Amino acid sequence: MRISARYLAAIASAALTCGTIGGLIAMGLASLRPEFYRRAFIGVPDDPATMLRYAWVGGSIMGPQLGGFAAVVVASILFAARWRTRLEDWGG
């Protein structure tokens, strides 16, 4: 139980971290290339401050979705490898 809880905590932490990184990347893109950002995404406001808030929300939603998926895949592979190692140690 403790092993799986650690993996679940790591997945949640990675997803939250990816959300923060995604929001920061989106804000950086919106501030550095506002014309591109307005063409690439639907409904982007014209006001710069509002556009940055819009970018933060969009990036902080996409970050955990993509990063969480990647974290689940990686953690599943690592968990399976650790599980197999433990079974071999137990003689199974």
C-alpha positions as CSV (number, residue, x, y, z in Angstrom):
1,M,0.0,0.0,0.0
2,R,2.8,2.4,0.9
3,I,4.6,1.8,-2.4
4,S,1.5,2.6,-4.5
5,A,0.7,5.7,-2.4
6,R,4.2,7.1,-3.2
7,Y,3.7,6.5,-6.9
8,L,0.3,8.2,-6.8
9,A,1.7,11.2,-4.9
10,A,4.5,11.4,-7.4
11,I,2.0,11.4,-10.3
12,A,-0.1,14.1,-8.6
13,S,3.0,16.2,-7.9
14,A,4.2,15.9,-11.5
15,A,0.7,16.9,-12.9
16,L,0.6,20.0,-10.7
17,T,4.2,20.9,-11.6
18,C,3.3,20.5,-15.3
19,G,0.2,22.7,-14.8
20,T,2.5,25.5,-13.4
21,I,5.0,25.1,-16.2
22,G,2.2,25.0,-18.8
23,G,0.7,28.2,-17.5
24,L,4.1,30.0,-17.5
25,I,4.9,28.8,-21.0
26,A,1.6,30.0,-22.3
27,M,2.0,33.3,-20.6
28,G,5.5,33.7,-22.0
29,L,4.2,32.9,-25.5
30,A,1.3,35.3,-25.1
31,S,3.6,38.1,-24.0
32,L,6.4,37.5,-26.5
33,R,4.2,36.8,-29.5
34,P,0.7,38.2,-28.9
35,E,-0.2,38.2,-32.6
36,F,0.7,34.5,-33.0
37,Y,-1.2,33.7,-29.8
38,R,-4.3,35.4,-31.0
39,R,-4.2,33.5,-34.3
40,A,-3.4,30.2,-32.7
41,F,-6.1,30.1,-30.1
42,I,-9.8,30.9,-30.1
43,G,-11.4,33.8,-28.2
44,V,-8.2,35.5,-27.0
45,P,-9.0,38.9,-25.5
46,D,-7.4,42.1,-26.9
47,D,-6.4,43.6,-23.5
48,P,-2.8,42.5,-22.7
49,A,-3.6,41.8,-19.0
50,T,-6.7,39.8,-19.8
51,M,-4.8,37.9,-22.5
52,L,-2.1,36.9,-19.9
53,R,-4.8,35.6,-17.6
54,Y,-6.4,33.7,-20.5
55,A,-3.0,32.2,-21.4
56,W,-2.4,31.2,-17.7
57,V,-5.7,29.4,-17.6
58,G,-5.2,27.6,-20.9
59,G,-1.7,26.6,-20.1
60,S,-2.5,25.5,-16.6
61,I,-5.3,23.2,-18.0
62,M,-3.2,21.7,-20.8
63,G,-0.1,21.2,-18.6
64,P,-1.6,18.7,-16.2
65,Q,-3.5,16.9,-19.0
66,L,-0.3,16.2,-21.0
67,G,2.1,16.0,-18.1
68,G,-0.3,13.9,-16.0
69,F,-0.6,11.4,-18.9
70,A,3.1,11.2,-19.3
71,A,3.6,10.9,-15.5
72,V,1.0,8.0,-15.4
73,V,2.8,6.2,-18.2
74,V,6.3,6.6,-16.7
75,A,5.1,5.7,-13.1
76,S,3.3,2.6,-14.4
77,I,6.4,1.4,-16.1
78,L,8.6,2.1,-13.0
79,F,6.0,0.5,-10.7
80,A,5.8,-2.6,-12.8
81,A,9.6,-2.9,-12.9
82,R,9.8,-2.5,-9.1
83,W,7.0,-5.0,-8.6
84,R,8.8,-7.6,-10.7
85,T,12.0,-7.0,-8.8
86,R,10.2,-7.6,-5.5
87,L,8.6,-10.8,-6.8
88,E,12.1,-12.1,-7.8
89,D,13.5,-11.2,-4.4
90,W,10.7,-13.2,-2.8
91,G,11.4,-16.1,-5.0
92,G,8.3,-15.8,-7.2
